[in-house]
Amino acid sequence: MPDLFKSLMPYEERWCSMMGYFNPYIDGFKTHLADKMPFFDKACYHRYPRYQNVYDKLWVVKSQGLPAGRLEKLAGKEKKVQYPIFIKPRWGHLSASSKNCFKINNEEELRKYVHYPDMMWSEFIDASELMTDYILLNGKIVHQITYIYSEKQNGFSDDYKYISPESEPPAIISEWVKQHLNEHTGIVNVQSRDNKIIEVGLRLARGGAYLLSTENADLINNVNNIFLKKEWDYNLTEEMKFKPYYVYKCFTQLPIIYLFPQKIVDWFIRKRTKRPFYEYYFEPTGQTGMVFFQFMDDDFARGMQTKLEIEKMFDKAQLIMYVLLAIAIALCGFSSWPYRNYIGFLVLFFWLTRFLNPIVANYNLYKAQKQSIFGGGPSKSTAGEIETFDMGVTPPRPRLG
């Protein structure tokens, strides 16, 4: 199955163009991001060799004086650790999403994973997450956008994010950025819990989609100029403010076997929000289920209602498809009814409509399901796939408006 998707990916742009599929990272926005801006961690790792250490999550944790270490060093020492702890891939530019991220409650659980290579452990921080995009010019923080996560979580994933120009990051996080990236020009994305940094990247959150969704041309172009001209217009402070908005993640506990076709998704979302960004987005949430979709809205109550509607419809679609497939299999395999093959064909045709989406949507679902069901240790050989496909669409070709 993965080889099939890979063989089809070169035709993704042609397929999406032929079908008229919406690209959430470009379509709908009047102002776009500069071509010179890096969007993926692996590219940033090689572009900024002086700051490659920020992609070592173990170094990031230890730089704050927090307990942490290489997972393999705990082999035979499982009883000496104070639980709970959190384990995850060590290198940020070689991993993505929540793959191989686990809360470990005791030594029996730890023994299941202690042999995984290139993993680290740290204390488990039981707190809501916070994320900030810092814009730096010669090490000086010239702007920031802070994303406040919901207190309610689905496994490791937030229920929604609140994005406002008035939100501020903790001072201790900003001080760490200024200390460790004191000559950097570009972006620094920092994720933290309880004022403790857990991950750092040198690119905008979500491929720049959150910045674009401010729909503020002055802000977007000012960030572009960090990469195009290595300059920042300090006179645009007031002009760079934007209307706050929310980013919602839809979640299911059911195994996903069906996706609504893209055109149906377009019709449904555009009736409920004017925000142009939405996408199939698959993220396993530990043992609890999977995030399958995200969208935006300006109004919290309306957005939550839309989120609940999407989750209910999606779950119903999975249940209906379970029943239809069971009926088709029973008829075709165990019945002599003369019309059984017609029923089987109709069910198969209905199920195949899940592929009336960008190819990468089904591929990302396959990868997320494989991760959720089979797990497995981190693999450096997957890094290219992560960069190419985990965006939820074919990586956008940014353009200036």
HELIX and SHEET records of a PDB file:
HELIX    1   1 PRO A    2  LEU A    8  1                                   7    
HELIX    2   2 MET A    9  TYR A   11  5                                   3    
HELIX    3   3 GLU A   12  MET A   19  1                                   8    
HELIX    4   4 ASP A   41  ARG A   47  1                                   7    
HELIX    5   5 PRO A   49  TYR A   55  5                                   7    
HELIX    6   6 LYS A   57  LYS A   62  1                                   6    
HELIX    7   7 LEU A   71  LEU A   74  5                                   4    
HELIX    8   8 GLU A   78  LYS A   80  5                                   3    
HELIX    9   9 GLY A   92  LEU A   94  5                                   3    
HELIX   10  10 GLU A  107  TYR A  113  1                                   7    
HELIX   11  11 ALA A  171  HIS A  180  1                                  10    
HELIX   12  12 ALA A  205  GLY A  208  5                                   4    
HELIX   13  13 ALA A  209  LEU A  212  1                                   4    
HELIX   14  14 ALA A  217  LEU A  228  1                                  12    
HELIX   15  15 TYR A  234  LEU A  236  5                                   3    
HELIX   16  16 GLN A  262  ARG A  270  1                                   9    
HELIX   17  17 PHE A  300  PHE A  334  1                                  35    
HELIX   18  18 ARG A  340  LEU A  352  1                                  13    
HELIX   19  19 THR A  353  PHE A  355  5                                   3    
HELIX   20  20 ILE A  359  PHE A  374  1                                  16    
HELIX   21  21 LYS A  380  THR A  382  5                                   3    
HELIX   22  22 ALA A  383  PHE A  389  1                                   7    
SHEET    1   A 4 ALA A  68  ARG A  70  0                                        
SHEET    2   A 4 MET A 119  GLU A 123 -1                                        
SHEET    3   A 4 ILE A  85  PRO A  89 -1                                        
SHEET    4   A 4 PHE A 102  ILE A 104 -1                                        
SHEET    1   B 8 LYS A 196  GLY A 201  0                                        
SHEET    2   B 8 GLY A 186  ARG A 193 -1                                        
SHEET    3   B 8 GLU A 129  LEU A 137 -1                                        
SHEET    4   B 8 LYS A 140  TYR A 149 -1                                        
SHEET    5   B 8 TYR A 160  SER A 164 -1                                        
SHEET    6   B 8 TYR A 245  THR A 252 -1                                        
SHEET    7   B 8 MET A 290  ASP A 297 -1                                        
SHEET    8   B 8 TYR A 278  PRO A 284 -1                                        
SHEET    1   C 2 GLN A 153  ASN A 154  0                                        
SHEET    2   C 2 SER A 157  ASP A 158 -1                                        
END                                                                             
